């Protein structure tokens, strides 16, 4: 039997933030994306995640639309 590890709240937030940012960076056909679209993809917690990413400078938001910042896209490109 495998042991399942339980993520602490910070790890859960980090995982969610990475998932949301990944959506914005890799889904080029849908940039900018509607907040509601992201919410449908990852759940209600997306609102908090978008706030953290915006405050951190990784995304931009105009009304109900968000997109990855240039710095976030470049960081994703150079990590590969």
Secondary structure as UniProt FT lines:
FT   HELIX           9..26
FT   HELIX           28..30
FT   STRAND          33..34
FT   HELIX           35..42
FT   TURN            44..45
FT   HELIX           46..55
FT   TURN            56..57
FT   STRAND          59..62
FT   TURN            63..64
FT   STRAND          65..68
FT   HELIX           70..79
//
